[in-house]
Amino acid sequence: MPSELKERRGRVNDAVIGLSISGIVGGMIGIVGLALIPVSFGASLRLTIAGVVIGASSGIAQGGFRIHEAVKQNQ
C-alpha cells in the first residue's frame, strides 16, 4: 500500500509539473499578445486570449489533480 501511494503521488507531481510549465507558457503567450497589441492594432488580442485560456485551464487542472490526490490519500 505505501508503495502504491508513493507511485500515485509521483504521477500526480509529474502531472502538476507539466501543467505548471504549460501555465508558464500560457502566461508568456498572453504577455507577448499584450505587448503586440499597439503594433498589430489589436489583432494580437486573440493571442492574449489564448494565453489566458491556457493559463487558466492549467490552473484548473492542477487544482483537480491536487483535490484528487487529497481525496485518495484520505481514503
N, C-alpha and C positions, 0 to 999 in steps of 0.2 A: 504493500500500500504506500509506504513513504516514497519508494522509487517512482511509483505512478504519479504521485503528487509533484515530485521534483521534475519529472519529464513534462507534465502538463504545464507547470509553471515556466519551464524553459521555452515551450512552444508559445505560450502567451507573451512572454517577454520578447521573443523574436518577432512576433506579430506587432507588438506595440512599438518596437524599434523601427520596423519597416513603415508603420503608419506615421511615426514621428518624422521620418525622412520625407514621406510624401507630404506631410503638413508643412514642413520647411520649404519644400519645392513649391507648394501652392502659395505660400506667403511670398516667395521670391517672384513668382509669376504675377501675383497681384501688385507688388511694388513696381515691377517693370511696366505693367499695364498703366498704373497711375503716372509713372514718370513719362510715358509716351503720349499721354492724353494731349498736352499742348502741341506736340509735334504732329500728331496724327489727326488733330482736330476732332478728338473724341472717338475715333474709330477703334482705338485700343481699349475701349471700355469693355468689350467682350473678353479681352484678355484678363482684365481686372476681375470681372465677374467669375471667370473660370478659376482664377487663383483663389478667390474667396470660397467657391463651392468645393474645390479640392481640399482646402484647409479645414473647412467646417466638417466635411464628411469624414476626414481623417480623425478629427477630434471626437466625433460621434462614435466612430468605430472603435477608437481607443477606449472610450468610456464603456462601450458594450463588452469589450474583452475583459476589462477590469471588473465589471459587475459580474460577469460570468465566472471569473476566477474566484471572486469573493463568495459567490453562492456555492460553487463546487467545494471550496475549502471548508465551508461551514456545514457541509452535509456529513 
